[in-house]
């Protein structure tokens, strides 16, 4: 095998720009690395950097073949070519394609020669190719448009959000991603394999293994009909073989479609083989928080190559049946009903070259640290790299897998359907072995899009037929032919197959996208008016930290209405919604950093209101995946983790409201409710202390109740009429604390809008010492204690210095102490925070923000005492 990754030569067709480019990589990153363009993420540079997506680009390189005999079989392969492209080998057309989601695999044939060979890859302008496709359509096929937008993105099988979104830039880059090379292969060559675990009677399981191989060009029927030799073995976590066989049967044979063929027009034929491995009493794989994640290795030795896959044993069902509230929708894993906790995932970065394994691991570990057990891989992004799914398998994170169609109508021309057919086939075969894949979903919001555009409202039947041809006739059909173990869900949101109703406002069935609070301006209490069977999208925005803003804007732009800040806000009226919401619940801050802080407080409070209420309504409601986990550039958005990896307050809060066992305090219909949620497999038994406290932390009223909560359930602990408390709602707040040996997260709530409450300034004392080194960077261990008055949503803030905190956004009552680590990923930031080399007061660059200091005119800098020690 000849690895073709490394330096290639890149140029535009005019020859104006000539430079080196790392492959795998993308054009924008190459231009940026060579200094030809400025940083597209800085300020408003994006507006001047649309031209690379409107150019054709050429990648070239040479490689040497020491020995070549005519008739030998050589395969050229690449994981992903983005997107419309032609490849030439020694001046002759070898391949052309236009779908970045279909791996390239093509016979090099007689175009190779011994000695030096030259490859030329022409990457056509994605914007121009989309425009050309729009011109040949018989009628308009519309899509949603955003503030900076490349048109007709729905006509090209490319990452849809490359064209711009309401949280992302428009950077229509091109490139080559993943592995690329050329390999010598036998006449029959292994090219795909996947395994589906199926539970039989008792503790017996059958791992159904599918193996696909293709033949050189068009061999004779005798060769095509032969069953190649295969030996399959399954190894457990200790490397012990638990099952093996060489008994193979042929499942099917077919010709590949034209767009996966070589330029010569020869259609490679494929054979699909089946192998069964029987395993008794395997260890079961569980989602995070429900058990372990034992993984098995499947080894396939064939005469056409070797392949090793990771898989696991677990059953997974989507329970979608009529009940007393409508039609249920929840996941059942190994017979246990799962309350799905998580967020939506978008690509790691708008520039594919920056999507590193380190960032994948960090984000997914951060998700699990917040007790998430499910990620929805959203349909406007990309089928993720193999390492994403490997990490989800390892970490126990279920994946709701959308196919890559979003917020648009799509054509039903045969050329488009064939591209999609091959895409879905390739991706299901690649991913089906992963135990983390929970569900295949046809698209994001395309059912709703049928009613969004004038064209589809005027001729709905035409576009419904197009939708059905694509979604049912191609995507669903291919999925069901390849994976019998998982459900195909037609869209998100959806009420079910064949149902085109509005699941933005119907909470009685299917999965729901609930956006009334953000897009319609409803109050946070509106979350209490719906009980989704499963909410797969809902969200509220916040500003990133000042260190995040400093990544894209100079200090003179540090203002919510400054041009650079508004450019990095892609949601219409987004900054206005954030600001107006503050006036509804909080006293308006006068300092920009307090404004940032308060935006994160209200985001965390909004999502906590929704999740906690829906958890308290189990089993009617069985899942909440908020929008969104991550950002792909520095931006004002709905994310819980900023572009640079720093946790917003929402992510810290999520670690509490997603905790396996937690108390829930909420005010619903003029009643203060206290609930206890238990996602554990054993009962909770203990007592709950409920205290109503005033703004000095003095007790206004308290009560202790004994509580028993069965496994996988919730129980109401207490309910109080806020109009009959003996004090006014603005005079106090509620705290519920577990008293018992089991770990249960504490919770608290205001009884009215915080702006109506006369908060008092707490006295906060910080003790810190230098922390032992860690992989995350240098830092301190902080011990924070409180006196005089409660401190709400306590949050350390180092300004424009990048940092991460092990805990933040918490309630600290008088007499309480909280310890956590503060880490600085950049050594220079750590030296600044530690007073250069003499370890002066590390709090001199920090404000410990809390609600009273941010918007009640209560000073906090003078109230912070510091004590620093060297530590070990």
Helices and strands as residue ranges (DSSP letters): E 2-3, E 6-12, E 18-23, E 25-26, H 27-33, G 45-48, G 51-54, E 57-65, E 74-82, E 85-89, E 92-97, E 104-107, G 109-111, E 115-123, H 126-136, G 153-155, G 160-162, E 163-165, E 168-170, E 175-184, E 188-199, E 204-215, H 221-225, E 230-235, E 241-245, E 249-255, G 258-260, E 269-280, E 296-302, E 305-311, E 316-319, E 322-323, E 326-327, E 330-333, E 336-338, E 340-345, G 352-354, H 357-369, E 374-377, H 386-395, E 398-402, H 414-431, E 437-441, H 446-449, H 454-458, H 460-470, I 471-476, H 477-482, E 488-489, E 512-513, H 516-519, G 524-529, E 535-537, H 546-549, G 555-557, H 563-567, H 574-585, H 592-616, E 623-626, H 649-657, E 661-668, E 671-678, E 684-693, E 699-709, E 713-721, G 722-724, G 729-731, E 733-739, E 747-750, G 754-756, E 763-770, E 778-787, E 791-797, E 804-805, E 810-812, E 817-824, H 827-833, G 842-845, E 847-849, H 851-855, G 861-863, E 864-869
